[in-house]
Amino acid sequence: MRISYEVQGEGDPILLLPGTATDSSMWIPSAAAYLGGYRTIMVDPRDTPKSDQGGGPYTPGDLAGEALAVMDAEGVDKAHVAGYSLGGAAAQHLAVGAPDRIRSLMLICTWAASDAWLRHLFSWLADGAEAIGMEWANRAVLSLTLSAETHQSDSYESLLMFLNAWGQSSDELARQLRADAAHDASEKLGGIKIPTVVIGAGRDVFVPLRYQQLLAEIIPTARLEVFESAAHGLPLESPQELFSEMTGFLQDQ
């Protein structure tokens, strides 16, 4: 399977894993602005336009395998890893499956396991994408992801236009959403010994803060940081604040 990725800068390597319906483009402007002094590797996971289609069903564990393959292709033995949403789920599997490859772990707006509520939500979105189409699905995803302030601004229409033109198909999005629904690393996270920060958003209605609170309780080495006024779209809506938190954490390692 062909997996695309982008690399910026020089220095200690940081692997950035995006969420559902996103790719390296969500990270590139922020990495250039806020991660100077690091070698930033940004993955385009399967079922996004620059990489191959997923084919059949897959899990966040499979996405973790892709991330390891990218590290190997870049000759990176050990990296800091940041994952957002579905990318955070993949980062958890990377941490439990290959802990010797990770220097530190940053888990952003993600969760330890999909309970009934999350499974129903992801399945509803996947079914809708397949039955109704991508314009409906993109509106639904943005409705759950973005803050009320962004919905009332010109940025909402710009993001919707970008998603509609981006090129992800309904089948590709549905497979990603079903990978979200399949996520469960909860029984293994207690063995993580890697320095970890879990970052949550107080106004997240997609993956509410309670999931990050639970995740931070399960991982023995984790601390929780909360952006009280942020929504699930934290990396898009408040990149300066998020990356300030991330670089502060990195400097402590």
N, C-alpha and C positions, 0 to 999 in steps of 0.2 A: 504494500500500500504506500502511495506517495503522500508524504506529509510535508507541507511547506512550512517555512518559518522565516523570521526576520531577525537580524542581529544588528545591534547598535553599540558603539562605544568600546572602551577597553577597560580592563580591571577585573575585579572579582566577578565571577559569573552569577547572574540572576536569571532564573527561568520563570517566565510569566505565562500562566495558563488562563485563557479567557473563559467566559461563561457561554451558556446557550445563546444561539443567534448572534454570536460575535466571533471575531478572530483577532489576529495581531493588530488590526487597525484600531482596536479600542485602547491599546497600550502605547502605540508609536508616538503620538504627540507628547504624552506625559513622560515617557521614558526619556525622550530627547530633552525635555525641559527640567526634569527633576532627578534623573539618575545618572548625571555626569560622574565619571570616575568608576562606573561599573560596566561590565560587558553584559548587555541585556539581550536575552534570547527569548523571542516571543513566538509561540507555537500557533499555527493555524490547524486546528484539529480536523479530523475527518468530518465529512458532511458540511464543510464550509467551502466557499467557491474556489479557493486556491489549492485545496487538497482533494484527495479522492473521496468518493462516496463511501459510506459505511457499509453498504451491502445489507447484511442481516442485522439483527439486534446486537447490541453491545452494551457494555457497562463502563462506569468510570474507571474500573480497573484496567480495561483495555486502553483507555485514554492515557492512563499512567504509563503503560507500556510504550505508547507512542512518544511520550515525553522523554522516557529513558533513551529511546532510539535517537531522538534529536540531540540529547546530550552526548551520546556516543559519536554521532556524526560530526559534532563540533569539537570532539576531543576533550570534553569536560568530564573530569572524574567526580567532582563534587560541586554543588551549586546551592545558593539560596533559592528557595522556591516560593512563589506567590501564586495563589489560585483564587479566582473569583467565581462564586456560584458553582456551576458545574465544574469549572476548572479547579475550584477548591475541593470538590469531591474527588477529582482525579489526584490532586496533591495529597490528600489523605491516604489514598491507596499507594502512592509513591512512597510516602513516609513509612508505612507499615511494611511494604514489600522490599524496599531498597534503602533502608535508613542510613547505610554507609555512604550513600550518594548525596545526601542532603545536609547542608550546614545549618540552615534555619528554615522555619516554615511560617508563612503568612497566609492565613485563611480568611477570606473576605466575603461576607454575606453568604455563607455556606452553611452546611448542616451535616450531622453525623450519620443520619439514616432517614430515609423517606418513610414517614408514618402514613397512616391512612389518609389524613388530610392532604399531605403533599402528593401522595400517589394519585389521589382523585384530581387534584389541581393539574398536575402534569399530564395526566391521561386526558382530561377534558381539553386542554390546549392542543395535544397531539391529535385527538380525534377531530377537533375543529379545523386544524390546519389541513388535514387530509380531506375532510368533507366540504369545507367552505372555501378554503384557499388562503394564500399567503397575505393578501391585503387584510383580511380579517385577523389572521394570526399575528401579524406584525402590530396591528392596533391593540390586540389583547395583551401581547407581551409588553408593549410600551405602557399600557394602562397600569399594569402591575409593577413595572420597574421604576417609572419616573415619578418625581414629586409633583404635587399639585401646582407648585410655582412653575415648573417646566411645562406642564400641560397648558398653562395660560400664557406661555411665551412663544415667540417665533421658533424657538429651538425644537419644539415638539414636531411641527410640520417638517422641519429640516431633517430630523432624525427619521421620521416616517418615510419621507422621500428617499433617504439613503437606504433604508432597509428594503423598500420595495424595489429599488434598482440594484441592490447588492448581488442578487443572483442565487440565494439559497432557495431550494425547492421545498414544497410542502412535505414531501417524503423525507428530505434531509432534516428539516426541523423536527418532524414527528419522531424520527429516530433519536435525535438528541434529547427531546423531552422524555422519551421512554427510558433513556439512559439515566436521566435525572430521577425518574420514578424508581429505578432499580437500585439506586445507591443505598448501601448499608455497610459502613465500616465500623459501626459502633462497638462490636465485640473485640476489635483489635486495637482501637485507639488508646486504650489504657496502657499499652506497652511502649508508646512513643516517648523517647528520651531527648528528642531534638528540641532546642529552644523554639517556642511557638508563640505567635500572637494571633488571637482570633479577633477579627474586626467586624463589628455589627453596626446596623443602622437603626436608630430608634423609631423611624417611621416606615420601616420596610414592611409592606403588606404582601410581598411575594414570598419571601422566606423570613418571617418575623423574628425579632430579636431573641425570642425564647429559644430558638434553635442554636444561635451562637452562644447563648448562655449555657445551654446544655453541653455543647461541643467543648467549651472551655472547662467545664467541670470534669469531663471525661478524660481529657488529655492532661496528664500530671504536670507537664512542663509549661502549660499554656497560661497566658494572662489575657484578659478580655479588655478591649478598648471599644468604646461605643461613641458613634457620632449621633447624638440625640436627635438632631433636626434633619438627618439624611434619610433618603429612601433607598431602595434596592439598587438604584442606578448610581450609587456613590462614586465609582471610578469615573463615570462620565460627567456627573454633575458637580463633584467637589474634588477634582484630581489633585489640586495643590495641597489641600488639607490631608487627603489620604496618603499621598506620597511623602509628605512631611512626617507622618506617623511611621510609614514604612522605613524611611531612611534613618529616623531616630532609632528604630528597633535594630536595623542593620548595624549601625555604629556601635551598638552595645555588644555585638557578637564577637 
